[in-house]
Amino acid sequence: MPRADHEDQMDASRRARPKRRRTLARDLTALTIVGVLLVGALGATGAVLYRDLYSPSAFVARYLDLLTSKQAAEALTLPGVAVDSSQLTASGLPSDANQALLRAAALAPLTNASVTDAVEGADGITTVTARYQAGPHEGTTVFRVQRAGWMGVAPTWRFATSPLAAIDLTVRGATRFTVNGFDLDTRQVAAQGADADPLDPVALLVFSPGLYSISVDTPVSTSPGVAVLSDKPQASIPVDLQTQPTAEFENAVQKQVEAFLTECATQQVLQPTGCPFGLVVRNRIEDAPVWTMEQQPAVSLVPDGANWAIERVPAVARIQVDIQSIFDGSVRHLDEAVPFYVAGTVTILPDGTASIQITDGS
């Protein structure tokens, strides 16, 4: 090969090396950028997964989703939700609080539930704030969440404070009531059962958040619904529900009172035994007196603790009797209206019947 050609090839090779180095450098730079972007993407994906699946906020959002879909049994299985009697006592709630309302049939679904804030404290407790719509009410609830352990590389969580609360319910004038359409009887949920004092509050565990509409609608008594928003975990919510007698019940009592007074009028004595009317005379009577009811009382029932009272109302009986004077022996015929008052009590017995006691209203 001529020397000139060899030198030309050497020069061309030297000129190609910087070009290959520049190409390799660009390739390495591109790979570095891709690697950085990939690491960033993986980090962003991990952050999203943590936020959406493994964070305290995600844990609370899962709980809210279960309540929204009325999955009460599943909500109770989340760590830190269910509590025993000792935990109830420690939180200031009745240790014998009943769990009858911790079921799907007693839940009103939430809507628009979302986590709005999460703040981790120095004690390892994260406070998670959620907003939601419960019926017509907009609510906010703050939860306390702590780490429970790990599942592989992902953390697990539990409620540091159970989100359950308790309604302390007193129902006056009834034992049966409904919560969100779910039927209950105070004697079923009271710790003392059928022996419980009707005016002793019954403690019922409920989810927070939750809207609970409590009402009474029985043949004896009724009440408009009262809405209770449980929005604070482990709170005790007192509810005192006064019912009113139904027209059907008042009519039944009216008939019983009229029958009682009519029976009283069959006694041919001046003072019928156990009855709210009578007549005192200072002279002799010639024959047995005859009573009739001239005006029956218009019965009106009013609340009386756990039962009912018959409000004091007027009535009129009529007596016909011949009276002989002890001074001159003369006889006169008495036909007289005898006004009196009626009062009494109506007690609802465990079997659902009513016990009526009539008094003279004095």
Secondary structure, DSSP 8 states (H G I E B T S, - for coil): --HHHHHHHHHHHHHHHHHHHHHHHHHHHHHHHHHHHHHHHHHHHHHHHIIIIISHHHHHHHHHHHHHTT-HHHHHHSTTTS--HHHHHHTTS-TT-B-TTSSGGG----EEEEEEEEEE-TTS-EEEEEEEEETTEEEEEEEEEEEEEEETTEEEEEESS--EEEEEEEEES-SEEEETTEEEEHHHHSTTGGGS-TTS-EEEEEESSEEEEEEEE-SSEEEEEEEEEE-STT-EEEEEEE-EE-HHHHHHHHHHHHHHHHHHTT--SSS-TT-S-----SSEESS--EEEEEE-----EEEETTEEEEEEEEEEEEEEEEEE-TTT--EEEEEEEEEEEEEEEEEE-TTS-EEEEEE---
